[in-house]
């Protein structure tokens, strides 16, 4: 599928400064791909052959333990690249986590040959790659800090606010447990307490936020530790 550089390169702030010859090389050496919702984008043990730059949609990255427990790591949104893919391509390592299309996804796939060529030739491209990498590593350290040190009710309140669309969260207790790195039962107990306080109403696979201000106060209390 052909595309003009102006249609997607300018969606990525770090690539806008590429000179015209390198913009042309990037477009010629990559392709736009579409991935349906629910489709695995990568799996553990798979080689990282393409850097994906998301144009539309979201990809959820998670890791599964030997016991089968899943831990949410991060989402890749439109205008972003996947740090795990970057790390695997730089280190010539296979994936150690799963990436799944949460929605229909449209992305630019940059093959290893094009990635290596531009990384060698362009300081602008290298800066784009490593800035995204650094930003996501910081996010992962924040995630570790949250899991280890922060109260579950505070984390759950913050995640509900983050996921809500028009004050409705479409997620099961199991999915929320995966998002927060905890058991479904822990999420269920905490949500029951939120409901008792009048902050939420629960339906099958759906949570209505009716006390957003109270949830926001709880979520912001993390900064008062």
Secondary structure as UniProt FT lines:
FT   HELIX           5..8
FT   HELIX           9..11
FT   HELIX           13..15
FT   TURN            16..17
FT   HELIX           20..28
FT   STRAND          30..35
FT   TURN            37..38
FT   STRAND          40..42
FT   TURN            44..45
FT   STRAND          50..56
FT   STRAND          58..64
FT   TURN            66..67
FT   STRAND          70..77
FT   TURN            78..79
FT   HELIX           83..91
FT   STRAND          98..101
FT   STRAND          105..111
FT   HELIX           112..121
FT   HELIX           123..149
FT   HELIX           152..163
FT   TURN            166..167
FT   STRAND          168..169
FT   HELIX           173..180
FT   HELIX           184..196
FT   TURN            197..198
FT   STRAND          200..203
FT   TURN            204..205
FT   STRAND          206..209
FT   HELIX           212..220
FT   HELIX           221..224
//
